[in-house]
Amino acid sequence: MRHIALCIILLGGLLAGALPAQDQTSATGVEALKTPPRSTYDPAGRRDPFRNLLAGKDVKDKSAPGGIPQLTIEDTNLVGIVKAKGKLTAIVSGPQGFPFFIQAGDKFANGYVLSINESQVVFRKTNERGIPLMRPKDIIKEIIPEER
């Protein structure tokens, strides 16, 4: 019986001495210095989800016409006309009174801006309530001379 008890004590001492040695190797940083493996992506015919969708393009397309497509020509009130960098820009207000800056060629719900000069804006109405007009109408909105 003594012999078995002595073997158990020796075996327990050896195991207890081996465990701190393993903790010391992990504490020295052998595992801490290992970096996780780099992830790779194989598209296999699919779009790469990490690539930029715009791919260096500007957000605003230069060829797209500006304007206020939800506002009709009749709902606008001419507030003023300004000249900046050699271009005339008209300031109009909508039904709620918010100002909008428009230039020649800008589109509206029922037409577009034909031209702008120092005292008036010429709109061309191309449809009425969603139905195209046979003959487009020109609508002229002028600044009152007293307000200039």
N, C-alpha and C positions, 0 to 999 in steps of 0.2 A: 504494500500500500504506500509506503514511503517512496518507493521508487516511482510510482505513477504520479504522486503529488509533486515530486521533484521535476519530473519531465513536463508536467503541466506548467509549473512555474517558469522553467527555462523557456519553454515554447511561448508562453505569454510575454516574457521579457523580450524575446527576439522579435515577436510581432509588434510589440509596443515601440521598440527601437526602430523598426523599419517604417512605420507610419509617419513619424515626424520627418524622416529623410525624404519621403515622397513629397510632403508638403513644402519642404525647403526647396526642392527643385522647381516646383511650380511657383513658389514665392520669389525665386531668383529672376523670374521674368522670361523663362524659356517660352512659355506659352503666351505671355504678354507681348513678346516681340513679334509673334506671328500675326500677320495681317489677314483679314478675311479674304477669301478668294474673290476676284473681280467678277462681277456679273456680266454676262454677254447677252446679246439679243440676236436671235436668228429670225429675220422677218418672214421667211418662207412665203413670199408673195404678198404679205400684208404690209400696211403702212407702218412706218416706224413711229411709235407714239411719242418719242422724245425729240423728234425733229420739229423745228419751228414751222408752223403752218403757213406763215406769211412769207417765209424764205427770203427776207431782205426787201420785200416790196413795201411801198408806202401804204398806210392804211386807207387813205383817201385816194381814189382813182382820179387822175387829172382829167380824163376824158368824160367822166360822168357829169352831166349837167347839174347845176345847182338849182336852188329854188325851194318852193314850199308846195309840194304836191298835194297836200290836204286842204289848202286854202284856195278859195275861188277868187276870181278877179273882182267880183262885185263886193266881196267882204273886205277888201283892202281900202285903206285911206292913205293918201299920200301925205307924209309928214314933212319930208324935205329931200333935197338932192345935194350930195357932196361930191367934190372932185378930189381924188387922191391918186397920186402917181399917174396922172393923165387920164384916168378912167372915171367916168361918172357912175356913181352908185346912188340908188334911190332908197330912202328909208320909208317904209310903209308900216302901218299898224294893222293888226288883225281885229277880229270882233272883241277879243278880250283886252285889247289895247297893247299887246306886246309888240315891240318893234322888230322888224325884219329888214335886213339889208339885201337888196336885189340888184342884179346887173342885167344887161341885155342878154337874152337867151335863156334866162331862168324860167323854169316851168311852174305852172300852177295847175290846179285840178281841172280847169276848163280852158286852158290856153297857155300863153307864154308872153314874156316881155319882148316886144319887137324892137323898141329903141328908147333911149333916154337922152334928153338934152337938158339945158340949164333950167328950164321952167316947166317941163312936162315929161310924162312917161306914157308911152304908147304900148298898150297891151293888145295882143291878137287873140280873140276868143275863137277857139276851134270846135268846141262842143257845148251843148246845152243839156244839163242833167244826164250826162253820159252818152248822149246821142251826138254823133259828129254832124257839124253844120255843113250844108252844101256850099255856102259862101261864108268864109270866116269874117268876123266883125272886128273892126279896130275900135278899141275903147281908149280914149285919151283922158288922163287925169292930170290936172294942172295944179300948180301951187298958186294960191291967191296972191296977187301982186302985193297986197298989204303985208303979207307974212314973209316976204322975201328978205 
